[in-house]
Structures are given as structure tokens and as C-alpha cells.
């Protein structure tokens, strides 16, 4: 049996601000988006709040129109602002109850070649259990499975599931399983910590998968808080809370009698980082990349993102004792990633002629088990 994880960076549509050549260029917009979203959820808007709302709307180019280059202000009922002919704008809502609406990040289509290369990666992974990170929604996963995999000769998944998470950008975690691998019980943790503070930036659901032989595997797909925006201290604290919670779920499952548990996904930090210590230090979890059969090419690039630097080793698979004992192979699959312009660090698909053609800037990780 093969288990894999792949950050697909959206299948069809992705937030425009996340498609910039340098992702860090979008950081100010995402920070302003979050700040304005949080401010608009307040029950009452004082004078200082209204001034800050206008300031953030100006930064997001929303003063003249409800649609800026990267963000759209949706209004269903009531009014948040009044735009006058002389160009002045005033906040007329005095709190959340005065209007119904929200902010959305504008999206644009993913490059068609990149979409095809994503399908090729999933085809070549041949995973019986595949977690996909940064998928838009279950509908997109189903369309990808039904319409695209067959065009590249892939085997369609039999079961597909995605539970909507906490991130407004449409970057959720999903699960695809092959023929005979049925998804059974599901447990979401999207509301963990609410209403004070959600534990997960996205979610870490628990999926019960039954294999054709009747064995049960508990799959916990993760996508932890990134380092992209927010203070490093806050980001580290968030990932530590996430890792601590997931380690607790593993301990509970094992105490309940589950033997086969796998935690995998984009954890946005390295194995030796303090925030991930609850998982990598868990007495009953083993990092797949430490297994003697783990394959990485080239050997001096252990990372799972961009050009494979050690500091980019952020996609992981951790196996419970029972699964670790049955691991026979594993590694990093890179063919869908940009191999570099001056030096081609690995053998990429021939369709990847430019960086925009890459399926993702992440590389897939996989393990095989008896």
C-alpha cells in the first residue's frame, strides 16, 4: 500500500495575491485583508474603528469600488460605507448588525500546463491514500478526479472527501483514496479552540480508511500555520498549538486501540524545529524520512519545496509504531516541481519549460507499506 501527501497549491483557481512571482510580495495585502476582516466582525464600530476601516480599505484599493485588484467587498444587505460624488467615503455602519457582507480574495485560473502536471504527479504517485493540501473544495477535487486524471492515464480515486477549514483563501486539506479503500468515520477539528481562538489555521480532520484487506488506517492530514505573514513569534506559537493538538489526537487514537495512524502534510516547519517537537518527539510516531529506505534525489537536497534546500523540508509523513514496522520504501517525488533555470537539479516533466508550468512549488512525499 502506498500513502502520499501533496501540496497542490490549488487545482483550478487560486487567490491572485498568492500567484505573484515572489510570494512575499503579497504578504502586506494578506495582512491587511486579515486585519480588515477581523475589524469588520466587531459588534460595534467606534470612531477610531471607522477611521481604521477606511485606512485598510484604501490600502486594499476598495475606496472607489467594492472590487480591488486582489480583494472584493461583498455586500448582501445594509451598507458598510457611502461613497459620495466628491470622492469622500464614510463608514455608515455602526457595527456588525447594521450590514451583511464579507471580504473575499479574488481568484484567477491556474496555468493550464500546471494543472496537467499536477494530474501527472498524482498519476505517478499511484497512492492508495493521498492527502492533498491547498485544494479549493470537494467539488474541485471531484472535477479534477473525474475530468483530468483520465486524460493523463491516471487511475481515478474511488472516494473523495474535503471538509471546509478556517482559511478564507480556499486552501483546505482533502483526501483521495484508491479502489477498495473506503473512507468511513470522519472527525473535524475546525472548531477546536473556538470561540476564543481556533487552534488550526485550516483543519486537521481524522479519517478512518479501511483497506481491501479489512485493516483500518487513521489518516490525519495537516496544513499548519505558514511563515508567510504575521510575526515569527506568533507563527511559531500557532504551529506549536497545532502540533500539540495533533499529538494529542494520535495518543487518544492509540489509547482507543487504533494501531495504524499516519500524520502527514505541509507542516510549514523543519523536523528539528521547536514548534513541531510534540509530533517529532512523540514516543509512538516515527518520521518517514529517517527510515533507511527513504529516497531523495539529489541526496544533498532533502527539502520538499522550491529547490529542495534543507530549510525547505516542511512536508512530512509520521507513522505509528505498527506502520513504521511495515514501511518498505519512501521518498520525495520531484518531477512536477521547477528544477531550476541554470542548474537542473532533477528530472522534471518535459512540459515544465518555465516556472509557471510547475505543478506546485512543493514536492510530494510518499511511503510504501507491506
VENZI-V747958 format. One record per residue. N is the residue number from 0. RES is the residue in one letter. SS is DSSP state (a for helix, b for strand, c for the rest). Layout:
# VENZI-V747958
{{N RES SS} {N RES SS}}
This chain:
# VENZI-V747958
{{0 X c} {1 X b} {2 X b} {3 X b} {4 X b} {5 X b} {6 X b} {7 X c} {8 X c} {9 X c} {10 X c} {11 X c} {12 X b} {13 X b} {14 X b} {15 X a} {16 X a} {17 X a} {18 X a} {19 X c} {20 X c} {21 X c} {22 X a} {23 X a} {24 X a} {25 X a} {26 X a} {27 X a} {28 X a} {29 X a} {30 X a} {31 X a} {32 X a} {33 X a} {34 X a} {35 X a} {36 X a} {37 X a} {38 X a} {39 X a} {40 X c} {41 X c} {42 X c} {43 X c} {44 X c} {45 X c} {46 X a} {47 X a} {48 X a} {49 X a} {50 X a} {51 X a} {52 X a} {53 X a} {54 X a} {55 X a} {56 X a} {57 X a} {58 X a} {59 X c} {60 X c} {61 X c} {62 X c} {63 X c} {64 X c} {65 X c} {66 X b} {67 X c} {68 X c} {69 X c} {70 X b} {71 X b} {72 X b} {73 X b} {74 X b} {75 X b} {76 X b} {77 X b} {78 X c} {79 X c} {80 X b} {81 X b} {82 X b} {83 X c} {84 X c} {85 X c} {86 X c} {87 X c} {88 X b} {89 X b} {90 X b} {91 X c} {92 X c} {93 X c} {94 X c} {95 X a} {96 X a} {97 X a} {98 X b} {99 X b} {100 X b} {101 X b} {102 X b} {103 X b} {104 X b} {105 X c} {106 X b} {107 X b} {108 X b} {109 X c} {110 X c} {111 X a} {112 X a} {113 X a} {114 X a} {115 X a} {116 X a} {117 X a} {118 X a} {119 X a} {120 X a} {121 X a} {122 X a} {123 X a} {124 X a} {125 X c} {126 X c} {127 X c} {128 X b} {129 X b} {130 X b} {131 X b} {132 X b} {133 X b} {134 X b} {135 X c} {136 X c} {137 X a} {138 X a} {139 X a} {140 X a} {141 X a} {142 X a} {143 X a} {144 X a} {145 X a} {146 X a} {147 X a} {148 X a} {149 X a} {150 X a} {151 X a} {152 X c} {153 X c} {154 X c} {155 X c} {156 X c} {157 X c} {158 X b} {159 X b} {160 X b} {161 X b} {162 X c} {163 X c} {164 X c} {165 X c} {166 X c} {167 X c} {168 X c} {169 X c} {170 X c} {171 X b} {172 X b} {173 X b} {174 X b} {175 X b} {176 X b} {177 X c} {178 X c} {179 X c} {180 X c} {181 X b} {182 X b} {183 X b} {184 X b} {185 X b} {186 X b} {187 X c} {188 X c} {189 X c} {190 X c} {191 X c} {192 X c} {193 X c} {194 X c} {195 X c} {196 X c} {197 X c} {198 X c} {199 X c} {200 X c} {201 X c} {202 X c} {203 X c} {204 X c} {205 X b} {206 X b} {207 X b} {208 X b} {209 X b} {210 X c} {211 X c} {212 X c} {213 X c} {214 X c} {215 X b} {216 X b} {217 X b} {218 X b} {219 X b} {220 X b} {221 X b} {222 X b} {223 X c} {224 X c} {225 X c} {226 X c} {227 X c} {228 X c} {229 X c} {230 X c} {231 X a} {232 X a} {233 X a} {234 X a} {235 X a} {236 X a} {237 X a} {238 X a} {239 X a} {240 X a} {241 X a} {242 X a} {243 X a} {244 X a} {245 X a} {246 X a} {247 X a} {248 X a} {249 X a} {250 X a} {251 X a} {252 X a} {253 X a} {254 X a} {255 X c} {256 X c} {257 X c} {258 X c} {259 X c} {260 X b} {261 X b} {262 X b} {263 X b} {264 X b} {265 X b} {266 X c} {267 X c} {268 X c} {269 X c} {270 X c} {271 X c} {272 X c} {273 X c} {274 X c} {275 X c} {276 X a} {277 X a} {278 X a} {279 X a} {280 X c} {281 X c} {282 X c} {283 X c} {284 X b} {285 X b} {286 X b} {287 X a} {288 X a} {289 X a} {290 X c} {291 X c} {292 X c} {293 X b} {294 X b} {295 X c} {296 X c} {297 X c} {298 X c} {299 X c} {300 X c} {301 X c} {302 X c} {303 X c} {304 X b} {305 X c} {306 X c} {307 X c} {308 X c} {309 X a} {310 X a} {311 X a} {312 X c} {313 X c} {314 X b} {315 X b} {316 X b} {317 X b} {318 X b} {319 X b} {320 X a} {321 X a} {322 X a} {323 X a} {324 X c} {325 X c} {326 X b} {327 X b} {328 X b} {329 X b} {330 X b} {331 X b} {332 X b} {333 X c} {334 X c} {335 X c} {336 X c} {337 X c} {338 X c} {339 X c} {340 X c} {341 X c} {342 X c} {343 X c} {344 X c} {345 X c} {346 X c} {347 X c} {348 X c} {349 X c} {350 X c} {351 X c} {352 X c} {353 X c} {354 X a} {355 X a} {356 X a} {357 X c} {358 X c} {359 X c} {360 X c} {361 X b} {362 X c} {363 X b} {364 X b} {365 X b} {366 X b} {367 X b} {368 X b} {369 X c}}
